[in-house]
Amino acid sequence: MMKKILAVICLLAAVQMSNAQVFKGKGDTKFQVGANLQEKGSGIIATYDRGIGTNMSFGFTSLYLLGIEEVAGEKPNFDDRFDLRARFSANIADVFGIEEKVDIYPGLNIGIKNFGAHFGVRYFITDGFGLYSEIQLPIAHYDNDPRGFEKYNNQFNLSIGASFNL
């Protein structure tokens, strides 16, 4: 009897997962939290995205560097460690026919440190939980020659972590 119940549960989970679509379009909301890795620093990153159209989402990114190297013997202040960005993404997994479990989302972001771009991939294991990886890079710095702590959160970085459907 227990084997039959387990088999039915596995079958229902498989059907649920096969019908799941990672990005559902307008009104879809995602929250991500993960580790951020960049030159001379690492930290925590959180993103929130909300679908505003079939293949479009708008959101915010917040980043705080925890493990950071001193510059010329000085420790960084809060504003050296923190960044906040607004972001727009094009959710394009349906273009490749893989939107059931994967979301591919290139986009642009503008923040307190720079104007930049991001490219990410989400893979959902269940309907509510998945893993993600994202790269971010500046296109235009507000300061043409960032020095010292200005380089933190103002350079190529990689983040990996968990993604949740809200």
Disulfide bonds with the S-S distance in Angstrom:
none
